[in-house]
Amino acid sequence: MSLNTNAWNRLRYTLYLPFYDFVADRIFRKYRQRSVQLLGAKPDDAILILGAGTGLDLPYLQGYTNLTAIDITPGMITKLKQRAAELQIPVNARVMNGQQLTFADASFDAVILHLILAVIPDPIACIKEVERVLKPGGAVMVFDKFLPDNQKPSLLRRMLNQVASTLFSDINRSIGNIICQTALQQELNEPAALGGTFRIVRLRKPAGV
């Protein structure tokens, strides 16, 4: 993905920062909590929060002792560190591109992807990196907006997506089309916000991979 696209993502989320929490927390907090519960991680598991934003998942991760959070926007990471300090949660927070992780293979027991696969420029590059850094048998929790795998977007939706994908997020991605490029397996896919437009999905990396 081009540097220009990554730079635009960094810029737009810097601009969204003053009101990001209002939109991303008040509307979606119960789904974030549900997703973390479904992860079923142990307190000492190594967990990566990719596209962590301002740390809105942290209140539901209290008691976990091995958290790493990354985001491409420095301002988001600054706010995340402040939230972690207020909650007294230890977090290794870094500015990093979710399409080019600098972690070693099989570094994490679990990965959290909340509201990122529909936003990141190249979701397939992202999910391949997630698969790489995930330990065999590890789980991935996804919360995001997706088209049903067997549904093609209408002409109107494709036209709207030209604006939506530039300003906010892509509205025409399907989880099946993204993960089919990997060995990750869907264990769970349940409806969440906006009548099921948003989904909570649990993926698992096969033990032998």
C-alpha positions as CSV (number, residue, x, y, z in Angstrom):
1,M,0.0,0.0,0.0
2,S,1.3,3.4,-0.9
3,L,2.8,5.8,1.7
4,N,0.3,8.4,0.5
5,T,-2.6,6.1,1.6
6,N,-1.0,5.4,5.0
7,A,-0.3,9.1,5.4
8,W,-3.9,9.9,4.7
9,N,-5.1,7.4,7.3
10,R,-2.7,8.9,9.9
11,L,-3.9,12.4,9.0
12,R,-7.6,11.7,9.1
13,Y,-7.5,9.9,12.4
14,T,-5.5,12.8,13.9
15,L,-8.3,15.1,12.8
16,Y,-10.9,12.7,14.2
17,L,-9.1,12.4,17.5
18,P,-11.2,15.1,19.4
19,F,-14.5,13.3,18.9
20,Y,-13.3,9.7,18.2
21,D,-14.1,8.4,21.6
22,F,-17.7,9.8,21.5
23,V,-18.4,7.9,18.3
24,A,-16.3,4.7,18.8
25,D,-17.1,4.1,22.4
26,R,-20.7,5.1,23.3
27,I,-22.1,3.3,20.3
28,F,-19.9,0.2,20.4
29,R,-18.8,-0.4,24.0
30,K,-21.0,-3.4,24.7
31,Y,-19.8,-5.1,21.5
32,R,-16.1,-4.5,22.5
33,Q,-16.8,-6.0,25.8
34,R,-18.6,-9.0,24.3
35,S,-15.8,-9.6,21.9
36,V,-13.2,-9.6,24.6
37,Q,-15.3,-12.0,26.6
38,L,-15.5,-14.3,23.6
39,L,-11.8,-14.3,23.2
40,G,-11.5,-16.4,26.4
41,A,-7.9,-15.4,26.9
42,K,-5.9,-16.2,30.1
43,P,-4.6,-13.2,32.2
44,D,-1.0,-13.8,31.2
45,D,-1.6,-14.5,27.5
46,A,0.3,-12.2,25.1
47,I,-2.4,-10.2,23.4
48,L,-2.0,-7.8,20.5
49,I,-4.5,-5.0,20.0
50,L,-4.0,-4.0,16.4
51,G,-5.4,-0.6,15.4
52,A,-6.0,0.1,19.1
53,G,-6.9,3.8,18.6
54,T,-7.3,5.6,21.9
55,G,-7.5,2.4,23.9
56,L,-11.2,1.9,24.1
57,D,-10.8,-1.8,24.6
58,L,-8.6,-1.4,27.7
59,P,-11.5,-1.2,30.3
60,Y,-12.4,-4.8,29.3
61,L,-8.9,-6.0,29.5
62,Q,-8.2,-5.2,33.2
63,G,-6.4,-8.0,34.8
64,Y,-4.4,-8.9,31.7
65,T,-0.7,-8.5,32.2
66,N,0.9,-8.9,28.7
67,L,-0.8,-6.4,26.4
68,T,0.7,-4.8,23.3
69,A,-1.2,-2.1,21.5
70,I,-0.3,-0.5,18.1
71,D,-1.8,2.2,15.9
72,I,-0.5,4.1,12.9
73,T,-1.6,7.5,14.4
74,P,0.8,8.9,17.1
75,G,-2.0,11.0,18.7
76,M,-4.0,7.9,19.2
77,I,-1.2,6.1,20.9
78,T,-0.5,9.1,23.2
79,K,-4.1,9.1,24.3
80,L,-4.0,5.3,24.8
81,K,-1.0,5.6,27.1
82,Q,-2.9,8.1,29.1
83,R,-5.9,5.9,29.4
84,A,-3.7,2.9,30.3
85,A,-2.1,4.9,33.1
86,E,-5.5,6.0,34.5
87,L,-6.7,2.4,34.5
88,Q,-3.4,1.2,35.8
89,I,-3.1,-1.4,33.0
90,P,0.4,-2.3,31.8
91,V,0.5,-1.9,28.0
92,N,3.4,-1.8,25.5
93,A,2.0,0.8,23.2
94,R,3.7,1.6,19.9
95,V,3.2,3.5,16.7
96,M,3.2,0.8,13.9
97,N,1.6,0.0,10.6
98,G,-0.8,-2.9,10.9
99,Q,0.1,-4.1,7.4
100,Q,3.8,-4.3,8.3
101,L,4.2,-5.6,11.8
102,T,7.7,-5.7,13.3
103,F,7.0,-8.5,15.7
104,A,8.6,-11.9,15.3
105,D,6.6,-14.9,14.1
106,A,4.3,-16.6,16.6
107,S,4.7,-13.7,19.2
108,F,1.1,-13.6,20.4
109,D,-1.5,-15.9,21.9
110,A,-4.3,-13.7,20.7
111,V,-5.0,-10.7,18.5
112,I,-7.9,-8.1,18.8
113,L,-9.1,-6.4,15.6
114,H,-11.8,-4.0,16.5
115,L,-13.0,-1.6,13.8
116,I,-9.8,-2.0,11.8
117,L,-10.3,-4.5,8.9
118,A,-12.9,-2.1,7.2
119,V,-10.5,0.8,7.7
120,I,-7.0,-0.3,7.0
121,P,-6.0,0.2,3.3
122,D,-5.1,-3.4,2.7
123,P,-7.0,-5.8,5.0
124,I,-5.5,-8.9,3.4
125,A,-1.9,-7.7,4.1
126,C,-3.1,-7.0,7.7
127,I,-4.7,-10.4,8.3
128,K,-1.7,-12.2,6.8
129,E,0.5,-10.3,9.3
130,V,-1.9,-11.3,12.1
131,E,-1.6,-14.9,11.0
132,R,2.1,-14.7,11.0
133,V,2.5,-13.2,14.5
134,L,-0.1,-15.4,16.0
135,K,0.9,-18.6,17.8
136,P,-0.5,-21.9,16.4
137,G,-3.9,-22.5,18.1
138,G,-4.2,-18.8,18.9
139,A,-7.4,-16.8,18.5
140,V,-8.3,-13.5,16.7
141,M,-11.4,-11.5,17.7
142,V,-12.8,-9.2,15.0
143,F,-15.5,-6.6,15.4
144,D,-16.4,-4.7,12.3
145,K,-18.9,-4.0,9.5
146,F,-19.1,-6.6,6.7
147,L,-21.2,-7.5,3.8
148,P,-22.4,-11.1,3.9
149,D,-19.9,-13.3,2.1
150,N,-22.4,-14.3,-0.7
151,Q,-23.7,-10.7,-1.3
152,K,-22.3,-8.4,-3.9
153,P,-22.6,-4.6,-3.2
154,S,-25.3,-2.8,-5.2
155,L,-24.3,-0.1,-7.7
156,L,-25.5,2.5,-5.2
157,R,-23.4,1.0,-2.4
158,R,-20.4,0.9,-4.6
159,M,-20.9,4.6,-5.4
160,L,-21.4,5.5,-1.8
161,N,-18.2,3.5,-0.9
162,Q,-16.1,5.9,-3.0
163,V,-16.8,8.6,-0.4
164,A,-17.1,6.4,2.7
165,S,-13.8,4.6,2.1
166,T,-12.0,7.9,1.8
167,L,-13.5,9.6,4.8
168,F,-14.4,6.8,7.2
169,S,-14.2,3.1,6.2
170,D,-14.9,0.7,3.5
171,I,-18.6,-0.6,3.6
172,N,-18.2,-3.3,1.0
173,R,-15.7,-5.8,2.6
174,S,-16.6,-9.3,3.6
175,I,-14.8,-11.3,6.2
176,G,-14.7,-14.4,4.1
177,N,-12.9,-12.7,1.2
178,I,-10.3,-11.4,3.7
179,I,-9.5,-14.6,5.6
180,C,-9.6,-16.9,2.6
181,Q,-6.0,-15.7,1.9
182,T,-4.9,-17.4,5.1
183,A,-5.3,-20.6,7.1
184,L,-7.4,-18.9,9.7
185,Q,-10.6,-20.6,10.5
186,Q,-14.0,-19.0,11.5
187,E,-15.2,-20.4,14.8
188,L,-17.9,-17.9,15.4
189,N,-19.7,-15.2,13.5
190,E,-22.6,-13.4,15.3
191,P,-24.6,-10.3,14.6
192,A,-23.8,-7.1,16.5
193,A,-24.6,-3.5,15.9
194,L,-27.0,-2.0,13.3
195,G,-29.1,-5.1,12.7
196,G,-26.1,-7.3,12.1
197,T,-24.3,-5.0,9.7
198,F,-21.5,-5.2,12.3
199,R,-20.3,-8.6,13.2
200,I,-18.3,-10.2,16.0
201,V,-16.1,-13.0,14.5
202,R,-13.7,-15.3,16.2
203,L,-10.9,-16.8,14.1
204,R,-8.5,-19.6,15.1
205,K,-5.0,-20.4,13.7
206,P,-4.8,-24.2,13.3
207,A,-2.5,-25.8,15.8
208,G,-0.3,-27.3,13.1
209,V,0.3,-24.1,11.2
